[in-house]
Amino acid sequence: MATQSEIPGLKQIYEETDADGKTRFVFEIDDDRSDEFFARFGLQPGDEAGFEALVIEAINNFVKGGSK
């Protein structure tokens, strides 16, 4: 059953494993709504590096059991 994302433009998040056994998370974003997606996080359209930094910070905060 599909659910509607609360983040505009986000279609899905899935996990991929490459040939070396490394895992990565893929954020599938609707091309027509990518500006809305990045704006939701206070980023400029297409700022993939900024989004990556936010995701890493969120994971680190989750692992530490809290937020800043």
Phi and psi restraints in degrees (range 20) as a CNS / XPLOR table:
assign (resid 1 and name C) (resid 2 and name N)
       (resid 2 and name CA) (resid 2 and name C) 1.0 -82.3 20.0 2
assign (resid 2 and name N) (resid 2 and name CA)
       (resid 2 and name C) (resid 3 and name N) 1.0 147.3 20.0 2
assign (resid 2 and name C) (resid 3 and name N)
       (resid 3 and name CA) (resid 3 and name C) 1.0 -123.7 20.0 2
assign (resid 3 and name N) (resid 3 and name CA)
       (resid 3 and name C) (resid 4 and name N) 1.0 153.7 20.0 2
assign (resid 3 and name C) (resid 4 and name N)
       (resid 4 and name CA) (resid 4 and name C) 1.0 -79.7 20.0 2
assign (resid 4 and name N) (resid 4 and name CA)
       (resid 4 and name C) (resid 5 and name N) 1.0 128.9 20.0 2
assign (resid 4 and name C) (resid 5 and name N)
       (resid 5 and name CA) (resid 5 and name C) 1.0 -73.8 20.0 2
assign (resid 5 and name N) (resid 5 and name CA)
       (resid 5 and name C) (resid 6 and name N) 1.0 144.4 20.0 2
assign (resid 5 and name C) (resid 6 and name N)
       (resid 6 and name CA) (resid 6 and name C) 1.0 -83.5 20.0 2
assign (resid 6 and name N) (resid 6 and name CA)
       (resid 6 and name C) (resid 7 and name N) 1.0 -6.0 20.0 2
assign (resid 6 and name C) (resid 7 and name N)
       (resid 7 and name CA) (resid 7 and name C) 1.0 -102.5 20.0 2
assign (resid 7 and name N) (resid 7 and name CA)
       (resid 7 and name C) (resid 8 and name N) 1.0 117.7 20.0 2
assign (resid 7 and name C) (resid 8 and name N)
       (resid 8 and name CA) (resid 8 and name C) 1.0 -59.1 20.0 2
assign (resid 8 and name N) (resid 8 and name CA)
       (resid 8 and name C) (resid 9 and name N) 1.0 132.9 20.0 2
assign (resid 8 and name C) (resid 9 and name N)
       (resid 9 and name CA) (resid 9 and name C) 1.0 87.7 20.0 2
assign (resid 9 and name N) (resid 9 and name CA)
       (resid 9 and name C) (resid 10 and name N) 1.0 -13.5 20.0 2
assign (resid 9 and name C) (resid 10 and name N)
       (resid 10 and name CA) (resid 10 and name C) 1.0 -80.7 20.0 2
assign (resid 10 and name N) (resid 10 and name CA)
       (resid 10 and name C) (resid 11 and name N) 1.0 116.7 20.0 2
assign (resid 10 and name C) (resid 11 and name N)
       (resid 11 and name CA) (resid 11 and name C) 1.0 -85.1 20.0 2
assign (resid 11 and name N) (resid 11 and name CA)
       (resid 11 and name C) (resid 12 and name N) 1.0 -50.5 20.0 2
assign (resid 11 and name C) (resid 12 and name N)
       (resid 12 and name CA) (resid 12 and name C) 1.0 -165.4 20.0 2
assign (resid 12 and name N) (resid 12 and name CA)
       (resid 12 and name C) (resid 13 and name N) 1.0 162.7 20.0 2
assign (resid 12 and name C) (resid 13 and name N)
       (resid 13 and name CA) (resid 13 and name C) 1.0 -123.9 20.0 2
assign (resid 13 and name N) (resid 13 and name CA)
       (resid 13 and name C) (resid 14 and name N) 1.0 130.4 20.0 2
assign (resid 13 and name C) (resid 14 and name N)
       (resid 14 and name CA) (resid 14 and name C) 1.0 -141.0 20.0 2
assign (resid 14 and name N) (resid 14 and name CA)
       (resid 14 and name C) (resid 15 and name N) 1.0 166.4 20.0 2
assign (resid 14 and name C) (resid 15 and name N)
       (resid 15 and name CA) (resid 15 and name C) 1.0 -107.5 20.0 2
assign (resid 15 and name N) (resid 15 and name CA)
       (resid 15 and name C) (resid 16 and name N) 1.0 138.7 20.0 2
assign (resid 15 and name C) (resid 16 and name N)
       (resid 16 and name CA) (resid 16 and name C) 1.0 -128.3 20.0 2
assign (resid 16 and name N) (resid 16 and name CA)
       (resid 16 and name C) (resid 17 and name N) 1.0 145.5 20.0 2
assign (resid 16 and name C) (resid 17 and name N)
       (resid 17 and name CA) (resid 17 and name C) 1.0 -118.0 20.0 2
assign (resid 17 and name N) (resid 17 and name CA)
       (resid 17 and name C) (resid 18 and name N) 1.0 128.0 20.0 2
assign (resid 17 and name C) (resid 18 and name N)
       (resid 18 and name CA) (resid 18 and name C) 1.0 -86.6 20.0 2
assign (resid 18 and name N) (resid 18 and name CA)
       (resid 18 and name C) (resid 19 and name N) 1.0 -179.6 20.0 2
assign (resid 18 and name C) (resid 19 and name N)
       (resid 19 and name CA) (resid 19 and name C) 1.0 -62.2 20.0 2
assign (resid 19 and name N) (resid 19 and name CA)
       (resid 19 and name C) (resid 20 and name N) 1.0 -26.4 20.0 2
assign (resid 19 and name C) (resid 20 and name N)
       (resid 20 and name CA) (resid 20 and name C) 1.0 -84.5 20.0 2
assign (resid 20 and name N) (resid 20 and name CA)
       (resid 20 and name C) (resid 21 and name N) 1.0 0.4 20.0 2
assign (resid 20 and name C) (resid 21 and name N)
       (resid 21 and name CA) (resid 21 and name C) 1.0 85.7 20.0 2
assign (resid 21 and name N) (resid 21 and name CA)
       (resid 21 and name C) (resid 22 and name N) 1.0 6.4 20.0 2
assign (resid 21 and name C) (resid 22 and name N)
       (resid 22 and name CA) (resid 22 and name C) 1.0 -81.5 20.0 2
assign (resid 22 and name N) (resid 22 and name CA)
       (resid 22 and name C) (resid 23 and name N) 1.0 139.0 20.0 2
assign (resid 22 and name C) (resid 23 and name N)
       (resid 23 and name CA) (resid 23 and name C) 1.0 -103.4 20.0 2
assign (resid 23 and name N) (resid 23 and name CA)
       (resid 23 and name C) (resid 24 and name N) 1.0 141.4 20.0 2
assign (resid 23 and name C) (resid 24 and name N)
       (resid 24 and name CA) (resid 24 and name C) 1.0 -137.8 20.0 2
assign (resid 24 and name N) (resid 24 and name CA)
       (resid 24 and name C) (resid 25 and name N) 1.0 154.0 20.0 2
assign (resid 24 and name C) (resid 25 and name N)
       (resid 25 and name CA) (resid 25 and name C) 1.0 -101.0 20.0 2
assign (resid 25 and name N) (resid 25 and name CA)
       (resid 25 and name C) (resid 26 and name N) 1.0 133.0 20.0 2
assign (resid 25 and name C) (resid 26 and name N)
       (resid 26 and name CA) (resid 26 and name C) 1.0 -109.5 20.0 2
assign (resid 26 and name N) (resid 26 and name CA)
       (resid 26 and name C) (resid 27 and name N) 1.0 126.8 20.0 2
assign (resid 26 and name C) (resid 27 and name N)
       (resid 27 and name CA) (resid 27 and name C) 1.0 -101.6 20.0 2
assign (resid 27 and name N) (resid 27 and name CA)
       (resid 27 and name C) (resid 28 and name N) 1.0 109.8 20.0 2
assign (resid 27 and name C) (resid 28 and name N)
       (resid 28 and name CA) (resid 28 and name C) 1.0 -89.3 20.0 2
assign (resid 28 and name N) (resid 28 and name CA)
       (resid 28 and name C) (resid 29 and name N) 1.0 118.5 20.0 2
assign (resid 28 and name C) (resid 29 and name N)
       (resid 29 and name CA) (resid 29 and name C) 1.0 -117.1 20.0 2
assign (resid 29 and name N) (resid 29 and name CA)
       (resid 29 and name C) (resid 30 and name N) 1.0 135.9 20.0 2
assign (resid 29 and name C) (resid 30 and name N)
       (resid 30 and name CA) (resid 30 and name C) 1.0 -65.2 20.0 2
assign (resid 30 and name N) (resid 30 and name CA)
       (resid 30 and name C) (resid 31 and name N) 1.0 120.8 20.0 2
assign (resid 30 and name C) (resid 31 and name N)
       (resid 31 and name CA) (resid 31 and name C) 1.0 -55.0 20.0 2
assign (resid 31 and name N) (resid 31 and name CA)
       (resid 31 and name C) (resid 32 and name N) 1.0 -36.9 20.0 2
assign (resid 31 and name C) (resid 32 and name N)
       (resid 32 and name CA) (resid 32 and name C) 1.0 -72.2 20.0 2
assign (resid 32 and name N) (resid 32 and name CA)
       (resid 32 and name C) (resid 33 and name N) 1.0 -14.8 20.0 2
assign (resid 32 and name C) (resid 33 and name N)
       (resid 33 and name CA) (resid 33 and name C) 1.0 -123.2 20.0 2
assign (resid 33 and name N) (resid 33 and name CA)
       (resid 33 and name C) (resid 34 and name N) 1.0 16.1 20.0 2
assign (resid 33 and name C) (resid 34 and name N)
       (resid 34 and name CA) (resid 34 and name C) 1.0 -63.0 20.0 2
assign (resid 34 and name N) (resid 34 and name CA)
       (resid 34 and name C) (resid 35 and name N) 1.0 -35.0 20.0 2
assign (resid 34 and name C) (resid 35 and name N)
       (resid 35 and name CA) (resid 35 and name C) 1.0 -60.7 20.0 2
assign (resid 35 and name N) (resid 35 and name CA)
       (resid 35 and name C) (resid 36 and name N) 1.0 -41.5 20.0 2
assign (resid 35 and name C) (resid 36 and name N)
       (resid 36 and name CA) (resid 36 and name C) 1.0 -64.4 20.0 2
assign (resid 36 and name N) (resid 36 and name CA)
       (resid 36 and name C) (resid 37 and name N) 1.0 -39.6 20.0 2
assign (resid 36 and name C) (resid 37 and name N)
       (resid 37 and name CA) (resid 37 and name C) 1.0 -60.1 20.0 2
assign (resid 37 and name N) (resid 37 and name CA)
       (resid 37 and name C) (resid 38 and name N) 1.0 -52.2 20.0 2
assign (resid 37 and name C) (resid 38 and name N)
       (resid 38 and name CA) (resid 38 and name C) 1.0 -66.8 20.0 2
assign (resid 38 and name N) (resid 38 and name CA)
       (resid 38 and name C) (resid 39 and name N) 1.0 -37.2 20.0 2
assign (resid 38 and name C) (resid 39 and name N)
       (resid 39 and name CA) (resid 39 and name C) 1.0 -62.9 20.0 2
assign (resid 39 and name N) (resid 39 and name CA)
       (resid 39 and name C) (resid 40 and name N) 1.0 -31.7 20.0 2
assign (resid 39 and name C) (resid 40 and name N)
       (resid 40 and name CA) (resid 40 and name C) 1.0 -58.0 20.0 2
assign (resid 40 and name N) (resid 40 and name CA)
       (resid 40 and name C) (resid 41 and name N) 1.0 -28.6 20.0 2
assign (resid 40 and name C) (resid 41 and name N)
       (resid 41 and name CA) (resid 41 and name C) 1.0 -104.2 20.0 2
assign (resid 41 and name N) (resid 41 and name CA)
       (resid 41 and name C) (resid 42 and name N) 1.0 9.9 20.0 2
assign (resid 41 and name C) (resid 42 and name N)
       (resid 42 and name CA) (resid 42 and name C) 1.0 73.7 20.0 2
assign (resid 42 and name N) (resid 42 and name CA)
       (resid 42 and name C) (resid 43 and name N) 1.0 25.1 20.0 2
assign (resid 42 and name C) (resid 43 and name N)
       (resid 43 and name CA) (resid 43 and name C) 1.0 -109.4 20.0 2
assign (resid 43 and name N) (resid 43 and name CA)
       (resid 43 and name C) (resid 44 and name N) 1.0 158.6 20.0 2
assign (resid 43 and name C) (resid 44 and name N)
       (resid 44 and name CA) (resid 44 and name C) 1.0 -73.7 20.0 2
assign (resid 44 and name N) (resid 44 and name CA)
       (resid 44 and name C) (resid 45 and name N) 1.0 149.1 20.0 2
assign (resid 44 and name C) (resid 45 and name N)
       (resid 45 and name CA) (resid 45 and name C) 1.0 -52.4 20.0 2
assign (resid 45 and name N) (resid 45 and name CA)
       (resid 45 and name C) (resid 46 and name N) 1.0 131.6 20.0 2
assign (resid 45 and name C) (resid 46 and name N)
       (resid 46 and name CA) (resid 46 and name C) 1.0 80.7 20.0 2
assign (resid 46 and name N) (resid 46 and name CA)
       (resid 46 and name C) (resid 47 and name N) 1.0 6.4 20.0 2
assign (resid 46 and name C) (resid 47 and name N)
       (resid 47 and name CA) (resid 47 and name C) 1.0 -77.7 20.0 2
assign (resid 47 and name N) (resid 47 and name CA)
       (resid 47 and name C) (resid 48 and name N) 1.0 73.7 20.0 2
assign (resid 47 and name C) (resid 48 and name N)
       (resid 48 and name CA) (resid 48 and name C) 1.0 -65.2 20.0 2
assign (resid 48 and name N) (resid 48 and name CA)
       (resid 48 and name C) (resid 49 and name N) 1.0 -36.1 20.0 2
assign (resid 48 and name C) (resid 49 and name N)
       (resid 49 and name CA) (resid 49 and name C) 1.0 -65.0 20.0 2
assign (resid 49 and name N) (resid 49 and name CA)
       (resid 49 and name C) (resid 50 and name N) 1.0 -41.4 20.0 2
assign (resid 49 and name C) (resid 50 and name N)
       (resid 50 and name CA) (resid 50 and name C) 1.0 -64.3 20.0 2
assign (resid 50 and name N) (resid 50 and name CA)
       (resid 50 and name C) (resid 51 and name N) 1.0 -40.8 20.0 2
assign (resid 50 and name C) (resid 51 and name N)
       (resid 51 and name CA) (resid 51 and name C) 1.0 -66.2 20.0 2
assign (resid 51 and name N) (resid 51 and name CA)
       (resid 51 and name C) (resid 52 and name N) 1.0 -41.7 20.0 2
assign (resid 51 and name C) (resid 52 and name N)
       (resid 52 and name CA) (resid 52 and name C) 1.0 -59.4 20.0 2
assign (resid 52 and name N) (resid 52 and name CA)
       (resid 52 and name C) (resid 53 and name N) 1.0 -41.8 20.0 2
assign (resid 52 and name C) (resid 53 and name N)
       (resid 53 and name CA) (resid 53 and name C) 1.0 -62.4 20.0 2
assign (resid 53 and name N) (resid 53 and name CA)
       (resid 53 and name C) (resid 54 and name N) 1.0 -40.1 20.0 2
assign (resid 53 and name C) (resid 54 and name N)
       (resid 54 and name CA) (resid 54 and name C) 1.0 -64.0 20.0 2
assign (resid 54 and name N) (resid 54 and name CA)
       (resid 54 and name C) (resid 55 and name N) 1.0 -42.2 20.0 2
assign (resid 54 and name C) (resid 55 and name N)
       (resid 55 and name CA) (resid 55 and name C) 1.0 -64.8 20.0 2
assign (resid 55 and name N) (resid 55 and name CA)
       (resid 55 and name C) (resid 56 and name N) 1.0 -43.9 20.0 2
assign (resid 55 and name C) (resid 56 and name N)
       (resid 56 and name CA) (resid 56 and name C) 1.0 -62.3 20.0 2
assign (resid 56 and name N) (resid 56 and name CA)
       (resid 56 and name C) (resid 57 and name N) 1.0 -43.0 20.0 2
assign (resid 56 and name C) (resid 57 and name N)
       (resid 57 and name CA) (resid 57 and name C) 1.0 -62.2 20.0 2
assign (resid 57 and name N) (resid 57 and name CA)
       (resid 57 and name C) (resid 58 and name N) 1.0 -42.5 20.0 2
assign (resid 57 and name C) (resid 58 and name N)
       (resid 58 and name CA) (resid 58 and name C) 1.0 -62.9 20.0 2
assign (resid 58 and name N) (resid 58 and name CA)
       (resid 58 and name C) (resid 59 and name N) 1.0 -42.2 20.0 2
assign (resid 58 and name C) (resid 59 and name N)
       (resid 59 and name CA) (resid 59 and name C) 1.0 -64.7 20.0 2
assign (resid 59 and name N) (resid 59 and name CA)
       (resid 59 and name C) (resid 60 and name N) 1.0 -45.0 20.0 2
assign (resid 59 and name C) (resid 60 and name N)
       (resid 60 and name CA) (resid 60 and name C) 1.0 -60.4 20.0 2
assign (resid 60 and name N) (resid 60 and name CA)
       (resid 60 and name C) (resid 61 and name N) 1.0 -42.1 20.0 2
assign (resid 60 and name C) (resid 61 and name N)
       (resid 61 and name CA) (resid 61 and name C) 1.0 -64.8 20.0 2
assign (resid 61 and name N) (resid 61 and name CA)
       (resid 61 and name C) (resid 62 and name N) 1.0 -39.2 20.0 2
assign (resid 61 and name C) (resid 62 and name N)
       (resid 62 and name CA) (resid 62 and name C) 1.0 -63.9 20.0 2
assign (resid 62 and name N) (resid 62 and name CA)
       (resid 62 and name C) (resid 63 and name N) 1.0 -44.6 20.0 2
assign (resid 62 and name C) (resid 63 and name N)
       (resid 63 and name CA) (resid 63 and name C) 1.0 -63.9 20.0 2
assign (resid 63 and name N) (resid 63 and name CA)
       (resid 63 and name C) (resid 64 and name N) 1.0 -38.2 20.0 2
assign (resid 63 and name C) (resid 64 and name N)
       (resid 64 and name CA) (resid 64 and name C) 1.0 -74.6 20.0 2
assign (resid 64 and name N) (resid 64 and name CA)
       (resid 64 and name C) (resid 65 and name N) 1.0 -12.7 20.0 2
assign (resid 64 and name C) (resid 65 and name N)
       (resid 65 and name CA) (resid 65 and name C) 1.0 84.5 20.0 2
assign (resid 65 and name N) (resid 65 and name CA)
       (resid 65 and name C) (resid 66 and name N) 1.0 21.9 20.0 2
assign (resid 65 and name C) (resid 66 and name N)
       (resid 66 and name CA) (resid 66 and name C) 1.0 -169.0 20.0 2
assign (resid 66 and name N) (resid 66 and name CA)
       (resid 66 and name C) (resid 67 and name N) 1.0 -170.6 20.0 2
assign (resid 66 and name C) (resid 67 and name N)
       (resid 67 and name CA) (resid 67 and name C) 1.0 -133.6 20.0 2
assign (resid 67 and name N) (resid 67 and name CA)
       (resid 67 and name C) (resid 68 and name N) 1.0 163.0 20.0 2
